[in-house]
Amino acid sequence: MLFRFKPDEGRNARQTAFWLGFGMLAFACFALSGSLSGWVSLRSPLMADFPTVPILGFTLSGAFAIAAGVFLIGSFLLVRSLAAEKQAQHLLEVEGEISKVVWPSFKEASNSSIIVIVTVFVLMGFLAFADIVLKKIFDVVLWGNV
């Protein structure tokens, strides 16, 4: 379903978008389950004889059931939206543009990083010096301290 539109193109961009969306949805549903566990009515186990999942150790509560339902619906909607022609075309274009990017070599990246670090230290020194000078000037002007 994810590769209905132009199935042989843009696999990397589509899979990356899917897994990032899937991970964000999983984290959001985990947080939702924790928030819903604050309600007393959703905290207790759904089945008295089966309070926790044996291997995973989590409680099958109402909060978990709601979060799992939201996760399933969200996963379905995520796949549907990524399979839409407009979204798929956008991801194909993104992958095409990324392939045109010229990445810097290690030497170019390290030289640029050194320049940035030196510039930050020079600006930090200038701002510290300006702060000290302005403090002295304002001490003299406002308080008369020499």
Contacts in CASP RR format, 6 or more apart in sequence:
PFRMAT RR
TARGET T0000
AUTHOR 0000-0000-0000
METHOD contacts of the structure
MODEL  1
MLFRFKPDEGRNARQTAFWLGFGMLAFACFALSGSLSGWVSLRSPLMADF
PTVPILGFTLSGAFAIAAGVFLIGSFLLVRSLAAEKQAQHLLEVEGEISK
VVWPSFKEASNSSIIVIVTVFVLMGFLAFADIVLKKIFDVVLWGNV
1 79 0 8 1.000
1 80 0 8 1.000
1 83 0 8 1.000
2 14 0 8 1.000
2 18 0 8 1.000
2 79 0 8 1.000
2 82 0 8 1.000
2 83 0 8 1.000
3 11 0 8 1.000
3 14 0 8 1.000
3 83 0 8 1.000
4 83 0 8 1.000
4 88 0 8 1.000
5 83 0 8 1.000
5 84 0 8 1.000
5 85 0 8 1.000
5 88 0 8 1.000
5 89 0 8 1.000
6 88 0 8 1.000
6 92 0 8 1.000
9 92 0 8 1.000
9 95 0 8 1.000
10 91 0 8 1.000
10 92 0 8 1.000
10 95 0 8 1.000
12 95 0 8 1.000
13 91 0 8 1.000
13 92 0 8 1.000
13 94 0 8 1.000
13 95 0 8 1.000
13 98 0 8 1.000
14 82 0 8 1.000
14 88 0 8 1.000
14 91 0 8 1.000
17 82 0 8 1.000
17 91 0 8 1.000
18 78 0 8 1.000
18 79 0 8 1.000
18 82 0 8 1.000
21 78 0 8 1.000
22 75 0 8 1.000
22 78 0 8 1.000
25 71 0 8 1.000
25 74 0 8 1.000
25 75 0 8 1.000
25 78 0 8 1.000
26 71 0 8 1.000
29 67 0 8 1.000
29 68 0 8 1.000
29 70 0 8 1.000
29 71 0 8 1.000
30 67 0 8 1.000
32 63 0 8 1.000
32 66 0 8 1.000
32 67 0 8 1.000
32 70 0 8 1.000
33 63 0 8 1.000
33 64 0 8 1.000
33 66 0 8 1.000
33 67 0 8 1.000
34 63 0 8 1.000
34 67 0 8 1.000
35 63 0 8 1.000
36 42 0 8 1.000
36 62 0 8 1.000
36 63 0 8 1.000
36 66 0 8 1.000
36 67 0 8 1.000
37 43 0 8 1.000
37 61 0 8 1.000
37 63 0 8 1.000
38 63 0 8 1.000
39 63 0 8 1.000
42 61 0 8 1.000
42 62 0 8 1.000
42 63 0 8 1.000
42 66 0 8 1.000
43 61 0 8 1.000
43 62 0 8 1.000
43 63 0 8 1.000
44 61 0 8 1.000
44 62 0 8 1.000
45 51 0 8 1.000
45 52 0 8 1.000
45 59 0 8 1.000
45 60 0 8 1.000
45 61 0 8 1.000
46 60 0 8 1.000
46 61 0 8 1.000
46 62 0 8 1.000
46 65 0 8 1.000
47 60 0 8 1.000
50 60 0 8 1.000
51 59 0 8 1.000
51 60 0 8 1.000
52 58 0 8 1.000
52 59 0 8 1.000
52 60 0 8 1.000
53 60 0 8 1.000
58 64 0 8 1.000
81 87 0 8 1.000
82 88 0 8 1.000
82 91 0 8 1.000
104 112 0 8 1.000
139 145 0 8 1.000
140 146 0 8 1.000
END
